[in-house]
Amino acid sequence: MWRASFLSAERLVADVWEFRFSRPPGYIYLPGQYASFGLETSIHDPRGRYRTMTLTSHPNDNHVAFVTKISEQPSPFKTKLMHMQPGDLILLDAALGDLVLPKSPDLPLVFVAGGIGIASYVSMLQDLITRKEERPIFLFYALRSAHEQIFRGLLDSYPLQLKEIAIAPNRLTAGQIKSSVPPDALIYLSGSQRFVEGLQIALEQLRTPRGQIVFDYYDGYTDL
Ligand SMILES: Cc1cc2nc3c(=O)[nH]c(=O)nc-3n(C[C@H](O)[C@H](O)[C@H](O)COP(=O)(O)OP(=O)(O)OC[C@H]3O[C@@H](n4cnc5c(N)ncnc54)[C@H](O)[C@@H]3O)c2cc1C
């Protein structure tokens, strides 16, 4: 367990915020991993005082960051986050997760995001840009509205093989993904549970081997 001090909170779009904390000495992680963040003191929150958040910072950064939605009626946990002052401490667990870059640089990758699920790919893309490494990456990004798009600059600065943005009422389908990417591609899914599980099942029905799909879903949200 580490302690990190709050640096800043920045509104990215409407209800999406990025929170930054100092990176504790010795805290290491791989681009794409997530960590559990906890409040120092207990709160009256049915879900407790910890939340899992995907790290949008890069391992070389001096800070750690995540993005999250702050709804009109946020949980007590997120209410506390919004009231943090510079220097306030948060608890941080070791980073985990399999949504990381595979060893082979030639393997085609498909990044599928629903809403703020795009956060899962931010650190990986930043890593490739930092290391000046180009991999064949196909991006599919589903949004409820065009205004919800985040990390636009980063997504524009990486030479993606394909960038498909589906804005509601348009929907991303497994058939669309399958027909646009190489058959051996590794498919990453990230978003709400409904989004991820729906696509996972549909991709498997289209005979995508289980081993070719990796996913994280952001629990606690009905929609992202
Ligand atoms: C591997 C993994 C990675 C994750 N990465 C991220 C990430 O990068 N960013 C992220 O935001 N989340 C991420 N999550 C999910 C995160 O851990 C939280 O579950 C999520 O942010 C919801 O937080 P919250 O419970 O504080 O609810 P909130 O976001 O405050 O609320 C969620 C919804 O519930 C409603 N609600 C809240 N309280 C109540 C109440 N008392 N009664 C009725 N409705 C209520 C809100 O209005 C809102 O619609 C991740 C989860 C996992 C497992």
The ligand as an SDF file (V2000), in Angstrom:
LIG
                    3D

 53 58  0  0  0  0  0  0  0  0999 V2000
  -10.7200   -3.0440  -13.7910 C   0  0  0  0  0  0  0  0  0  0  0  0
  -11.5360   -1.8100  -13.4880 C   0  0  0  0  0  0  0  0  0  0  0  0
  -11.1130   -0.5810  -13.9570 C   0  0  0  0  0  0  0  0  0  0  0  0
  -11.8880    0.5680  -13.6910 C   0  0  0  0  0  0  0  0  0  0  0  0
  -11.4470    1.7670  -14.1590 N   0  0  0  0  0  0  0  0  0  0  0  0
  -12.2230    2.8760  -13.9620 C   0  0  0  0  0  0  0  0  0  0  0  0
  -11.8110    4.1430  -14.4450 C   0  0  0  0  0  0  0  0  0  0  0  0
  -10.7410    4.3170  -15.0320 O   0  0  0  0  0  0  0  0  0  0  0  0
  -12.6510    5.2020  -14.2450 N   0  0  0  0  0  0  0  0  0  0  0  0
  -13.8550    5.0670  -13.6000 C   0  0  0  0  0  0  0  0  0  0  0  0
  -14.5820    6.0640  -13.4650 O   0  0  0  0  0  0  0  0  0  0  0  0
  -14.2460    3.8950  -13.1030 N   0  0  0  0  0  0  0  0  0  0  0  0
  -13.4590    2.7860  -13.2630 C   0  0  0  0  0  0  0  0  0  0  0  0
  -13.8620    1.5830  -12.7580 N   0  0  0  0  0  0  0  0  0  0  0  0
  -15.1290    1.5550  -11.9980 C   0  0  0  0  0  0  0  0  0  0  0  0
  -14.9280    2.2020  -10.6260 C   0  0  0  0  0  0  0  0  0  0  0  0
  -14.2020    1.3320   -9.7920 O   0  0  0  0  0  0  0  0  0  0  0  0
  -16.2900    2.5580   -9.9720 C   0  0  0  0  0  0  0  0  0  0  0  0
  -17.0380    1.3910   -9.7470 O   0  0  0  0  0  0  0  0  0  0  0  0
  -17.0920    3.5420  -10.8130 C   0  0  0  0  0  0  0  0  0  0  0  0
  -16.3210    4.6980  -11.0890 O   0  0  0  0  0  0  0  0  0  0  0  0
  -18.3880    3.9560  -10.1100 C   0  0  0  0  0  0  0  0  0  0  0  0
  -18.0410    4.7020   -8.9770 O   0  0  0  0  0  0  0  0  0  0  0  0
  -19.0420    4.9940   -7.7530 P   0  0  0  0  0  0  0  0  0  0  0  0
  -19.4780    3.6960   -7.1630 O   0  0  0  0  0  0  0  0  0  0  0  0
  -18.3010    5.8880   -6.8300 O   0  0  0  0  0  0  0  0  0  0  0  0
  -20.3350    5.6070   -8.3760 O   0  0  0  0  0  0  0  0  0  0  0  0
  -20.7190    6.9580   -9.1290 P   0  0  0  0  0  0  0  0  0  0  0  0
  -19.9090    7.1080  -10.3760 O   0  0  0  0  0  0  0  0  0  0  0  0
  -20.7770    8.1390   -8.2270 O   0  0  0  0  0  0  0  0  0  0  0  0
  -22.1830    6.5690   -9.5240 O   0  0  0  0  0  0  0  0  0  0  0  0
  -22.4510    5.5630  -10.5360 C   0  0  0  0  0  0  0  0  0  0  0  0
  -23.9150    5.6440  -10.8910 C   0  0  0  0  0  0  0  0  0  0  0  0
  -24.7120    5.2900   -9.7470 O   0  0  0  0  0  0  0  0  0  0  0  0
  -25.5370    6.3990   -9.3630 C   0  0  0  0  0  0  0  0  0  0  0  0
  -25.5310    6.4660   -7.8910 N   0  0  0  0  0  0  0  0  0  0  0  0
  -24.4960    6.7920   -7.0880 C   0  0  0  0  0  0  0  0  0  0  0  0
  -24.8480    6.7090   -5.8070 N   0  0  0  0  0  0  0  0  0  0  0  0
  -26.1380    6.3230   -5.8030 C   0  0  0  0  0  0  0  0  0  0  0  0
  -27.0820    6.0490   -4.7830 C   0  0  0  0  0  0  0  0  0  0  0  0
  -26.7730    6.1680   -3.4880 N   0  0  0  0  0  0  0  0  0  0  0  0
  -28.3330    5.6530   -5.1610 N   0  0  0  0  0  0  0  0  0  0  0  0
  -28.6400    5.5240   -6.4540 C   0  0  0  0  0  0  0  0  0  0  0  0
  -27.8010    5.7720   -7.4530 N   0  0  0  0  0  0  0  0  0  0  0  0
  -26.5710    6.1600   -7.1340 C   0  0  0  0  0  0  0  0  0  0  0  0
  -24.9090    7.6430   -9.9730 C   0  0  0  0  0  0  0  0  0  0  0  0
  -25.8480    8.6730  -10.2230 O   0  0  0  0  0  0  0  0  0  0  0  0
  -24.3250    7.0760  -11.2690 C   0  0  0  0  0  0  0  0  0  0  0  0
  -25.2660    7.0050  -12.3030 O   0  0  0  0  0  0  0  0  0  0  0  0
  -13.0970    0.4560  -12.9590 C   0  0  0  0  0  0  0  0  0  0  0  0
  -13.4830   -0.7900  -12.4650 C   0  0  0  0  0  0  0  0  0  0  0  0
  -12.7230   -1.8950  -12.7110 C   0  0  0  0  0  0  0  0  0  0  0  0
  -13.1600   -3.2230  -12.1620 C   0  0  0  0  0  0  0  0  0  0  0  0
  1  2  1  0
  2  3  1  0
  2 52  2  0
  3  4  2  0
  4  5  1  0
  4 50  1  0
  5  6  2  0
  6  7  1  0
  6 13  1  0
  7  8  2  0
  7  9  1  0
  9 10  1  0
 10 11  2  0
 10 12  1  0
 12 13  2  0
 13 14  1  0
 14 15  1  0
 14 50  1  0
 15 16  1  0
 16 17  1  0
 16 18  1  0
 18 19  1  0
 18 20  1  0
 20 21  1  0
 20 22  1  0
 22 23  1  0
 23 24  1  0
 24 25  2  0
 24 26  1  0
 24 27  1  0
 27 28  1  0
 28 29  2  0
 28 30  1  0
 28 31  1  0
 31 32  1  0
 32 33  1  0
 33 34  1  0
 33 48  1  0
 34 35  1  0
 35 36  1  0
 35 46  1  0
 36 37  1  0
 36 45  1  0
 37 38  2  0
 38 39  1  0
 39 40  1  0
 39 45  2  0
 40 41  1  0
 40 42  2  0
 42 43  1  0
 43 44  2  0
 44 45  1  0
 46 47  1  0
 46 48  1  0
 48 49  1  0
 50 51  2  0
 51 52  1  0
 52 53  1  0
M  END
$$$$
